[in-house]
C-alpha cells in the first residue's frame, strides 16, 4: 500500500468557549448507564446564539454531549431541561399539566409524572456551558452546568 497524506484539520474537535448558549438537538438516544444500569438519555447538542465575543465560526463544528439520568434519585436534571424548554410535567395521578420546576402536581400533590422524550428533538433550551477536563482528566470537553429559561 502506498504512503498517504491526510489533513486532520477537519477532524479536530471544536469546543465552545465558556458562556450561555441556546442549544438544539443533533441526536438523542435512550440507553442504560454503564455503571449503575439505570435508564438515561444521551443527548448531543449543537450550540447556537453564542454569547457576546464568540462568533459562529468558533462553534460551527461543536457538539456538546450530555447525559440525563432517568433514575428516580436524579430526575432534577430532566425537570430542569423540561422547564428550560417550556415543557410541562404531566401528572401520572390526575393527568394535570404543571410547571416542571415544581416538585409535584399542584392539583393532587403527586410526584409521579410522565413526559415524552421526543420534546428534545425540537427543544431549544438555553444552557450555561463550560470547558472542563473529562472524567479521566485527560482532555478538555464541554459540559452543561445548568439549563435555564
Beta strands, then each sheet from edge to edge (+ up, - down):
strand 1: 19-32
strand 2: 39-48
strand 3: 64-69
strand 4: 89-91
strand 5: 97-98
strand 6: 113-114
strand 7: 126-133
strand 8: 140-148
sheet 1: 3+ 2- 1+ 7- 8+
sheet 2: 5+ 4- 6+
end
